[in-house]
Structure formats: C-alpha cells, structure tokens
Amino acid sequence: MAAKNPWEDGDDSWKKRPMGNDFITGLVEKFGQIIKRFEKGSGGGSPKASTVYWGMVFAGGLYLATGFNQVQYDQRGVVLRFGRWVRTVGPGLRYVLPYPFERLVLQGVTKVNQIDIGSFFTNQREESLVLTGDSNLANISFSVLWKIKDDGVEDYLFNAKSPEITVRAVAESVMREIVGQTPFTYVQTEGRGDVQRKARENLQQLMDEYKMGIEIVRVELQRVEPPASVIDSFRDVERAQAEQQSEKNKAEAYDRDTRARTRGLIAEKLNQGESTKRAVVETAKGAVARFLSAYAQYKHAPSVVSKRLYLEYMRDIYKGVRKIVIDSDVKAVPYLPLTELNKQTSSTGEEI
C-alpha cells in the first residue's frame, strides 16, 4: 500500500485562506502538522526517525531564516508574492517569505538621475532642433534631473517598462511645446528661468497623470543658439538689432534731455512772469495807496496839495538838470553871474 501524501489529508482549508498577514502563521502551523504526522508515522522512538525529525526542523529553520533582508536608508523594498505586489517596506531589517513564495525587490529612492536631451555628446542631434514661437529654428539642449518618490516605488517599477525613455520622450515634447510658443530672443535671454519653470511644472504634471512615481527635481537649459548653418546670418541680425536698440536708446535719451530742458525753461519763464505780476500788482497797490492818501489831504487843503504836487512833479522832471530858480515875485531881474554859478554847481553838485 502506497504511503499517504501528507499534503493530501483531506483538509484543504489552507488553500482557501487569503494570502494576507496570517499567511505566514498558517504556513508554520501546516509545517508543524506535517512534522507531527511524520513523527507518528515513524513510531516515535526510532533514533533514525528522531535524527530525520531534527534534521527537517533544522533545514526548515535555515529555509525560513533566508527570508530576512536588510533595506538600506536610501532604499525602499517592494514585496512580491508569486509575482504580485503585496506591500512596500522602508529601511531596516525586514522579513519576507522565502523563495518561491515571496521576493523582495530593492530600489534606491535618493539618487538624483540626469537625462541630457539635445547634447553634443548624444547621437540624436536632430532632437535639439526646435521651432520657436517667432518661426526661427534653434538648437536647444537641456537636462532633466529626477528621482523616485518615496511613496512611488511600486508605480515606478510596474507602471512603465522603461521609465527613463518615457521621461526623455515626455520632456522633449514638453520643451518643444513651450519653446514653440515663445520668441527665440526671449528663450535665449531673460526668459530662460521662465521656460525652465514651466517645463518642470508641465513635466511633473504628466508624470503624475501617468502614475510614474517620479519627482522632477528641476529642468536646466544648457544651450540656446541658432543652427550652425545660419549662425553667421543670425549674428548679423543680432548686431543689427543691437545697433537699432542703441540708436533707439540714444534717441530716447535725447528726447528725455530735451523735454527736461524745455520743462526747465517753461518753469523759469513762469516764475519770471509770476514775479513780474507780483511786482506790478504791488506797485499798483502802492500807487493807489499814495493817491488815496493824497486825495484825502487834497480834500482838506486843495491849494496847498496842488502846489506841493506841482513842485514834486517839476522836481522829478528837472531832476539832474542844471537850473536856476528865481522867485516869481521879483519885479526886476537881478544881475546873475551865470558863469560863476555854473562853476559852483559843477563843483558842488548842488542845484541853485
């Protein structure tokens, strides 16, 4: 009679258990039941059976001990049970079921990887030719720095066959889209930072949509220049544009200077006019005040004031003229030594 297979004891409840957290416990219990059946079948007292028993226990212990694995600080471990993902473990000493039940796949997550696109050191030179937003061809090379997310190891391993090839293709597509909407000069000069930022954001968005488990650290533009076949013509255009900008700057400086000097002259004339206006007004006010004062005195003594005014006006008219004043009451004209009087007047500067 053939010996009974210990795995065919009629109890197949272990086959129906899900391979969850109690799978190891169930496996150990089943192994213990097999050992007990083997011990009973051998009579229980034979030295040979005891040796075989302890040999099987020792071998089983060694077999189970092979399930211990060390996960380094910069790694994450993906546990596969019969090829299917069951969990992801962090750094430390971890245990998985020995082969062929489970397998631990270690993956580094701290290393920053770099992909160069359009570089002179690559064989794909045509990938560097990009049509810009102003319909110019440009040689553009850039680098993509990326790493695996801490919580995206399983996505990185299972959602893409060749993650690096996928990142390269998507990054080239994103850069072509951005540069194709941007003028060449802007990409080459002050717009480099803006282009890099947009490329990183758009690339990260696509990586998240594809569930690649990849974090884009940054995108760096290395070279932005016209193709070699037209670089001389392009530099001529750049020189012409630089000269145009220089002349434009000179014209704007001249315009600013002229406007400033004109504003200064206008302000000066306005100030002079305002000063003249104030002087005329104050003079008129003074004349009016003097007239009103004289008029008030005139009402009290018209003859006296009239004579005084007459004398003052005559004084003003003949001021600085050599003259001889004779009283009108004199009936006869006396002898006047005019020559001597003129000499005296010239020497003293006084009027007679």
Number of C-alpha atoms within 10 A of each C-alpha: 3 4 6 8 7 12 10 8 9 7 8 10 7 13 8 7 11 9 13 8 9 10 14 13 10 14 13 13 13 14 13 13 13 14 17 14 11 16 17 11 11 15 10 13 10 11 9 9 17 15 11 15 18 12 12 13 15 12 12 13 11 11 13 16 14 13 16 14 15 15 20 15 12 14 21 25 24 21 22 18 19 12 11 11 15 15 12 17 16 18 13 14 11 14 17 19 21 16 14 9 11 19 20 26 15 20 18 18 18 15 11 14 13 15 17 17 23 23 19 11 9 10 9 11 14 9 16 22 17 25 20 20 18 13 13 14 18 22 19 25 23 20 19 24 16 21 17 21 18 17 14 17 22 23 16 19 16 14 13 15 10 11 16 14 12 14 21 16 12 16 25 20 13 19 23 20 16 17 21 18 13 18 16 23 17 14 23 17 10 10 14 16 14 11 20 20 14 15 26 21 16 17 24 21 14 15 19 13 10 14 16 24 23 23 20 22 15 17 24 18 19 14 15 19 17 21 17 11 8 10 13 12 12 15 12 11 12 13 12 12 12 12 12 12 12 12 12 12 12 12 12 12 12 12 12 12 12 12 12 12 12 12 12 12 12 12 12 12 12 12 12 12 12 12 12 12 12 12 12 12 12 12 12 12 12 12 12 12 12 12 12 12 11 15 14 13 13 14 10 10 11 14 11 12 17 13 11 12 13 12 12 11 12 11 12 10 10 10 11 11 9 13 14 12 7 10 6 7 6 8 7 7 7 8 6 9 8 10 9 10 15 17 11 14 16 12 9 9 12 11 16 12
